[in-house]
Amino acid sequence: MVCQRISAQKSARNEKKEKKEKKKEKKKKEKKKNKKKEKQEKNKENKKKEEEKKKEKNKEKNKEKKKQEKKKKEKKKKKTKNKDNKKE
């Protein structure tokens, strides 16, 4: 009878231990999952920022290009005007 009680106590302790370990494992998996999700979010955010930077850079480039073209046209216009003036 004493043996049965000791055996029951042992199995109860073992069950408790197993339950605790399962809980711990579950927590660990959840943590890992959250970390992975967080990393993906961060990567997504960084990619978005990188794209915006790229767009902004291209915008600036195009602006500069237009500015240069405008200068060229102005210069050409001036030259043509000077030629016309010389002819007269």
Buried (B, 14 or more C-beta within 10 A) or exposed (E): EEEEEEEEEEEEEEEEEEEEEEEEEEEEEEEEEEEEEEEEEEEEEEEEEEEEEEEEEEEEEEEEEEEEEEEEEEEEEEEEEEEEEEEE
